[in-house]
Amino acid sequence: MTPTIKWAIALLMGATIFRVQAGLFLSDLQMFGGPAPDGWFGPWLSDTIIGFLLPVMLFLFWTRRSVAVWGTLIAYNAVGAFDYSQGLITQAISPMPVEMASAATVHIGIGVFMCFQLLALGLLFRRGVIAEFKGWS
């Protein structure tokens, strides 16, 4: 794995750290007296959990090499991308109130970060990356 690919994966994954702030939005759900539809509970909770796992995933990426770590990184990025897709679906079904964010902001923000997660996932499937995690390099 080249240093460029290594840094690209780390930066693409690292950019998704902003998802941890979704935990701050949980109190804005209607079930807690806020303006946001309760449909956002799942995406915001999973965003928070995935965001808190990011430092662990980056640590593993930088320091460990094994097929198990590679598989864990694949799973993490796949679940992360899927979670972003759930945010897009939630926005379509239960739109976030305009006073919190415009529909365009939600779609663009989620879409961009979903692309980051998918790009990181794609890079993890490069032959050189797989070879390094398998110990073939």
Secondary structure, DSSP 8 states (H G I E B T S, - for coil): --HHHHHHHHHHHHGGGGGGGGGGGGGGBGGGTSSB-GGGHHHHHHHHHHHHHHHHHHHHHHH--SHHHHHHHHHHHHHHHHHHHHHHHHHHHS---TTT--HHHHHHHHHHHHHHHHHHHHHHTSHHHHHHHHT--
